[in-house]
Amino acid sequence: MSKKWLVLALIALMTLVAGSAFAGELTVWSSPDNADALYELAQNFMAQHPEVRIEITPLSWEVLYPRILQDITSKTGAFDVTTWDLMTAGAIAPGFVDLEAFAQANPDLVDPNFDDDDFIPTARYVYGYWQDKRIGYPFYGATMFFFYRKDLFENETLKAKFQAEYGKELRVPQTWEEAKDIAKFFTKKFNPDSPTEYGIALMFPRTHTLFYMYLNFFGPYRRSEEGIAKFGEVDLDWGDYFTADHKPAFNSEEGVKALQDMIELMQYAPDPLGSDYGETLEAFAKGRVAMVPQWTACLASWKESPELQPFEEKVGVAVMPGGAPVSGGWGIGINEASDNKKEAFQFIQYATSKEGDKIQWLKYRIGPTRKSVVYDPEVLADSPWLKDAYIQSLEGASHRPRIPEEPRLEDILVGTLSEILLGQQPASIDTLNMVAEDWIKTLSK
């Protein structure tokens, strides 16, 4: 054999070896808050499957969502796997693999230990389904929680004073009505002896934050016995803003009551209309407020706060007053245009397995979606509050619409909610009716 052909033969052999080394190369898109956990899970998976190579690409929410839509429309297959925000389920569903149909067609790829029934039922649906199509597995469980200063609520002097002034026990509020009294008690303007400057930190800016914050207040009315009788059961695709037959529900007496609760609480909060995630997180971290509704992502920074030490004695976590906190969270699914569906299917099974779910919470504070992980002894030793607050919150959560029109509905409502809270429009059914009419026009297009 000549030298030329010997070289070509070696190149061909190297190409063959390289091709067999990686049977599948997965491109995984992810929101930044999911990326670190996915990277570790990918390393674990590749150690068990050296024939697969996985690249994790973090993309901000503002970039990730439109790129997913662009790719599933063009069917280019730029990604194999991605995490997806639960609110985008209706928009992305046409371009995602139906995992139930895929599993039935590929039984040899189904992990016998996957235990699908172990997922928290609400998580299984809102992070997994759009109508009857299973477009993902639950990856990131989330609702808002009610964080409070545990040391203040357990202080005997404060408890006695609250009892004397209000004629009832100082306890973590179970309703927004109770929260108003407690927020007033912990606000120096109304109680100069308060150990905190304000009772509660609220974030009501004119952004998408206001769209979900409103549901923390409207949800309890929507999900009460009276609300169910009036509006019907909640459709998990259309969410709590709608009636069971998909008509706006917020332009109602219940919708106005929710606004009044928000307005009354604002006087006990530092700059509620100018505060968002960072400002409220900081207010609690510096000991300026006694209570704050927030997502679990705040826990990591609060654990480093000097004012909140010892952390376990000063910070308590409870279900949101009213029992219907707004949900968030992410699913993980496979692009219908992917050339690597089999490898992708195996990877997302591992990423959402019991092992993966436990790693996500303990190391990255990504909310569990599996019942067994919530009650895992190691997990409860780390986060004992999960036992009483986590599954109850997720199962009772109120939901934003997951329909494709959600972004336009959000824009319409946020502007009016903000004007009401600013006092520029009345908190009335007439005002909300105008929004509802715009929603109906948008949905009819």
Disulfide bonds with the S-S distance in Angstrom:
none
